[in-house]
Amino acid sequence: MYRLIIESLLGLHLEVDRLRVEPVFPTEWQTLDLHYRYRETFHHIHVRRVGNGNMVSRVVFDGIEQADHRVPLSDDRRDHHAEVEIGEKPIDG
C-alpha cells in the first residue's frame, strides 16, 4: 500500500541519485509538502500546482533550476529544498 501511494499518487520514482516527480493527485490539491529521506539526508520538497495538468513544468533545487526536471539527491547530512511546479507541459520556443 505504501509503495502504491508513493509511486502512483505522489509519483515519486527513485532513479539512482535523482528523484523523478510525476504526481497524479486531484486537481483540488494546490500544494503538497514532502519530506524525503535519502540515506542520512532530508530533502524537503514543495509541490505546487500552477496549471490544470499534472506535468512537471519546473524544478528548483537549493535555488538552482534543474533542466531535467528531477530532484538531485545527495547524502551530505544537510537539509535540501526543492520546489516542483506542476501544470501544463511547457511549450518550447
C-alpha positions as CSV (number, residue, x, y, z in Angstrom):
1,M,0.0,0.0,0.0
2,Y,2.8,2.4,0.9
3,R,4.6,1.9,-2.4
4,L,1.3,2.3,-4.3
5,I,0.7,5.7,-2.7
6,I,4.3,6.9,-3.1
7,E,4.7,5.8,-6.7
8,S,1.2,6.1,-8.1
9,L,-0.4,9.0,-6.4
10,L,2.6,11.2,-5.4
11,G,4.6,10.0,-8.5
12,L,7.9,9.6,-6.8
13,H,10.4,7.5,-8.7
14,L,14.0,6.9,-7.4
15,E,16.5,6.9,-10.3
16,V,19.8,6.1,-8.7
17,D,20.7,9.6,-7.3
18,R,17.8,11.6,-8.6
19,L,14.1,11.7,-7.8
20,R,11.6,12.0,-10.7
21,V,8.3,13.5,-9.6
22,E,5.2,12.7,-11.7
23,P,2.2,13.4,-9.4
24,V,-1.3,12.3,-10.2
25,F,-3.2,13.9,-7.4
26,P,-6.6,15.5,-7.6
27,T,-6.9,19.0,-9.2
28,E,-8.4,20.3,-5.9
29,W,-5.0,19.8,-4.3
30,Q,-3.0,23.0,-4.9
31,T,0.1,22.2,-2.9
32,L,1.8,19.2,-1.3
33,D,4.8,19.1,1.0
34,L,7.1,16.0,1.2
35,H,10.0,15.3,3.4
36,Y,12.0,12.6,1.6
37,R,14.9,10.9,3.4
38,Y,17.8,9.7,1.1
39,R,20.2,7.8,3.3
40,E,21.2,10.3,6.0
41,T,19.9,13.4,4.3
42,F,16.5,15.1,4.2
43,H,15.1,16.6,1.1
44,H,12.1,18.9,1.7
45,I,10.0,19.0,-1.5
46,H,7.2,21.5,-2.1
47,V,5.0,20.7,-5.0
48,R,2.7,23.5,-6.3
49,R,0.1,23.4,-8.9
50,V,0.4,26.2,-11.5
51,G,-1.9,24.9,-14.2
52,N,-4.6,22.3,-14.9
53,G,-2.4,19.4,-15.9
54,N,-0.1,17.1,-13.9
55,M,3.1,17.6,-15.9
56,V,6.2,18.9,-14.1
57,S,7.0,22.3,-15.6
58,R,9.8,23.4,-13.3
59,V,12.1,22.1,-10.6
60,V,14.3,24.4,-8.5
61,F,16.7,22.6,-6.1
62,D,18.5,24.7,-3.5
63,G,17.9,27.8,-5.6
64,I,19.1,26.3,-8.9
65,E,16.7,25.4,-11.7
66,Q,17.1,21.8,-12.9
67,A,16.9,21.4,-16.7
68,D,16.0,17.7,-16.4
69,H,13.0,18.4,-14.1
70,R,14.4,16.0,-11.5
71,V,15.4,16.5,-7.9
72,P,19.1,15.6,-7.3
73,L,19.7,13.5,-4.2
74,S,22.8,13.8,-2.1
75,D,23.9,12.2,1.2
76,D,25.8,15.1,2.8
77,R,23.6,15.2,6.0
78,R,22.4,18.8,5.2
79,D,18.8,19.7,4.6
80,H,18.0,20.4,0.9
81,H,14.9,22.2,-0.5
82,A,13.2,21.6,-3.8
83,E,10.3,23.5,-5.4
84,V,8.3,21.5,-8.0
85,E,5.7,23.2,-10.2
86,I,3.2,21.1,-12.0
87,G,0.6,22.1,-14.6
88,E,0.5,22.1,-18.4
89,K,3.5,20.8,-20.3
90,P,5.8,23.8,-21.1
91,I,5.8,25.0,-24.7
92,D,9.3,25.0,-26.2
93,G,10.0,28.2,-28.1
